[in-house]
């Protein structure tokens, strides 16, 4: 969509720096990390992958629902796909209302299953970039851990081409944020993640997968209405944006539902 008053194209480049544990520092992970491993059920993994591959130009985000064992293992049983309030190539934001709704959904699942379900983590995609978290991701993760020390972050790097085989690949990782010293910058620490096979897709994950096309359409409509309401746009630009909206809306549905012959 076009929001400029003239033909000038404004571009902004953002360099994401990844913080890695430095070899000259000693990390007592047993004392520092509240999580020893993450077990991600295969149907929840499928929904995450499906969501990450739905949008190539912007990041997507969702929340992980599960439980935490006494042995410090986080079990992720399902995920909630959230509608983005801000769509960017290198950043994604979720409204507080949706976070509250996710907590309510976790409570509903806890009542339905009789298990201590809660929001145990978040996931987002990195289209065309490295799987390692940026400094923004590390700070966001640290903020979540202030509320829940067992909160984990998952990243799915997609639309990456292997230079040797010329084939596409998807990478994923799980991490938490730590401080080597009090007052220092937060750094990432990888958490072992295991995909646990399931015989069939669970009802909750199936509902999330079915919900994806509707959410993508809502995001497209929200973007168009926000741009269309700008007062400075001339009639030609509005016609252009309407054409873009008309073109993008069916594409959002076809990506997830599939074309019919």
C-alpha positions in Angstrom: 0.0 0.0 0.0 1.1 3.5 -0.7 1.1 6.2 2.0 3.4 8.8 0.4 2.2 12.1 -0.8 4.6 12.0 -3.8 6.7 9.5 -5.7 9.6 9.7 -3.3 10.4 6.3 -1.9 11.6 6.2 1.7 13.5 3.2 2.9 14.8 2.4 6.3 17.4 -0.3 7.0 17.5 -2.0 10.3 20.5 -4.1 11.4 19.6 -6.8 13.9 22.5 -7.8 16.1 22.4 -11.3 17.7 23.8 -11.7 21.2 25.6 -14.9 21.8 27.1 -16.2 25.1 30.7 -15.0 25.2 33.3 -17.7 25.6 35.2 -15.6 28.2 32.2 -15.7 30.5 31.1 -18.5 32.7 27.3 -19.3 32.8 25.9 -21.4 35.6 22.9 -22.7 33.6 21.7 -24.9 36.4 21.3 -21.9 38.7 20.4 -19.4 36.0 18.0 -21.2 33.7 14.5 -22.0 35.0 13.9 -24.4 32.0 15.9 -27.5 31.2 14.2 -28.5 28.0 11.1 -27.9 25.8 8.9 -30.6 24.4 6.8 -29.3 21.5 4.0 -31.6 20.3 4.1 -32.4 16.6 0.6 -31.0 15.9 1.5 -27.7 17.6 4.8 -27.7 15.6 2.7 -28.1 12.4 0.6 -25.1 13.2 3.7 -23.0 13.9 5.2 -24.0 10.6 2.0 -23.4 8.7 1.7 -19.9 10.3 5.4 -19.0 9.6 5.1 -20.0 6.0 1.9 -18.0 5.4 3.7 -14.7 5.1 7.0 -14.2 3.4 7.5 -10.4 3.7 6.5 -9.8 7.4 7.1 -11.6 10.7 4.2 -13.5 12.3 3.7 -14.3 16.0 1.7 -16.5 18.3 1.6 -17.8 21.8 2.3 -21.3 23.2 -0.1 -23.0 25.6 1.1 -25.8 27.8 2.4 -26.8 31.3 5.7 -26.9 33.2 6.9 -30.0 35.0 8.7 -30.0 38.3 11.7 -31.3 36.4 11.7 -27.9 34.6 10.6 -29.3 31.3 8.1 -27.1 29.4 5.4 -29.1 27.5 3.8 -27.1 24.6 0.4 -28.7 23.7 -1.1 -26.1 21.5 -0.6 -22.6 20.1 -2.7 -19.6 19.6 -2.4 -17.6 16.4 -2.6 -13.9 17.1 -3.6 -11.0 14.7 -0.8 -8.6 14.3 -1.4 -4.9 15.2 1.8 -3.9 13.4 3.2 -5.7 10.4 6.8 -5.1 9.6 9.6 -7.0 7.8 11.8 -7.2 11.0 9.3 -6.7 13.8 5.9 -7.8 15.0 3.6 -6.4 17.7 0.6 -7.8 19.4 -2.1 -5.8 21.2 -2.6 -6.1 25.0 -6.2 -7.2 24.3 -5.1 -10.2 22.4 -2.6 -11.2 25.1 -5.4 -11.0 27.6 -7.6 -13.1 25.4 -4.9 -15.7 25.1 -4.7 -16.0 28.9 -8.5 -16.5 28.9 -8.1 -19.2 26.3 -5.5 -21.0 28.4 -7.8 -21.0 31.4 -10.5 -22.5 29.2 -8.2 -25.3 28.1 -7.2 -25.9 31.7 -10.8 -26.4 32.7 -11.5 -28.6 29.6 -8.5 -30.9 30.1 -8.2 -30.8 33.9 -4.5 -29.9 33.5 -2.6 -26.8 34.7 -2.5 -25.1 31.2 -1.1 -21.6 30.9 0.7 -19.4 28.4 4.3 -20.8 28.6 5.9 -19.1 25.6 5.7 -17.2 22.4 6.9 -17.9 18.8 7.5 -15.7 15.8 9.0 -16.1 12.3 12.2 -14.8 10.7 11.5 -14.8 7.0 14.7 -14.6 4.9 16.9 -14.0 7.9 18.9 -16.0 10.5 17.2 -18.1 13.1 19.1 -16.4 16.0 17.1 -13.8 18.0 17.9 -10.1 17.5 18.6 -7.7 20.4 15.0 -6.7 20.3 13.9 -10.4 20.6 16.3 -10.9 23.5 14.9 -7.9 25.4 11.3 -8.9 24.7 12.0 -12.3 26.0 13.6 -10.9 29.2 10.5 -8.8 29.7 8.3 -11.9 29.5 10.6 -13.8 31.9 10.1 -11.0 34.5 6.5 -12.2 34.7 7.2 -15.9 34.4 10.7 -17.3 34.7 9.8 -20.4 32.8 8.6 -18.4 29.7 10.4 -19.5 26.5 10.8 -18.0 23.0 10.7 -20.0 19.7 11.9 -18.7 16.4 11.2 -20.2 13.0 13.5 -19.1 10.2 11.8 -19.7 6.9 12.2 -19.0 3.1 16.0 -19.8 3.4 17.7 -21.4 0.5 20.6 -23.8 0.9 23.4 -22.4 -1.3 24.8 -25.9 -2.1 21.6 -27.8 -2.8 19.5 -24.8 -3.9 16.6 -26.2 -1.8 14.5 -24.4 0.8 14.9 -25.2 4.4 13.3 -24.1 7.7 15.3 -23.7 10.9 13.9 -23.3 14.4 15.4 -22.6 17.9 14.2 -22.1 21.5 15.9 -19.6 23.8 15.7 -17.6 27.0 17.5 -14.4 28.1 20.1 -14.1 30.8 22.4 -11.5 32.2 26.0 -12.6 32.7 26.4 -9.8 35.3 23.9 -7.6 37.0 23.4 -4.5 34.9 24.9 -6.0 31.8 23.1 -6.5 28.5 20.8 -9.5 28.2 22.1 -12.4 26.1 20.4 -15.4 24.6 20.9 -18.9 25.9 19.6 -21.8 23.8 17.1 -24.3 25.3 17.0 -27.9 24.0 13.8 -28.4 22.1 12.3 -31.8 21.1 9.3 -32.3 18.8 7.2 -35.0 20.3 5.2 -37.2 17.7 1.5 -37.5 17.9 -0.8 -39.9 16.1 -3.3 -37.3 15.1 -3.9 -33.5 15.2 -5.5 -32.4 18.4 -8.8 -30.5 18.4 -7.3 -27.3 19.7 -4.5 -27.3 17.2 -6.9 -28.1 14.4 -9.1 -25.1 15.4 -6.0 -22.9 15.3 -5.1 -24.1 11.8 -8.6 -23.5 10.5 -8.6 -20.0 12.1 -5.4 -18.9 10.1 -7.1 -17.9 6.8 -9.7 -15.7 8.7 -6.9 -14.0 10.7 -4.9 -13.3 7.5 -7.9 -11.7 5.9 -8.6 -9.6 9.0 -5.1 -8.3 9.0 -5.3 -7.4 5.3 -8.6 -5.6 6.0 -7.2 -3.7 9.0 -4.2 -2.6 7.0 -6.3 -1.3 4.1 -8.8 0.6 6.3 -5.9 2.2 8.2 -4.2 3.4 5.0 -7.5 4.4 3.4 -8.4 6.7 6.3 -5.3 8.9 5.7 -6.5 12.4 4.8 -3.6 13.3 2.5 -4.1 10.6 0.0 -5.3 11.6 -3.5 -8.0 9.8 -5.4 -5.6 8.0 -7.7 -3.6 6.6 -4.7 -6.8 5.4 -3.1 -7.8 3.6 -6.3 -4.4 2.0 -6.4 -4.7 0.9 -2.8 -8.1 -0.5 -3.4 -6.7 -2.6 -6.3 -3.9 -3.9 -4.1 -6.4 -4.9 -1.5 -8.6 -6.6 -4.0 -5.6 -8.6 -5.3 -4.2 -9.5 -1.8 -7.4 -10.7 -0.2 -7.9 -13.8 -2.4 -4.2 -14.6 -2.1 -4.4 -14.7 1.6 -7.2 -17.3 1.4 -5.6 -19.4 -1.4 -2.2 -19.6 0.5 -3.8 -21.6 3.3 -6.9 -23.1 1.8 -5.5 -24.0 -1.6 -6.8 -23.3 -5.1 -9.7 -25.3 -6.4 -9.6 -26.7 -9.9 
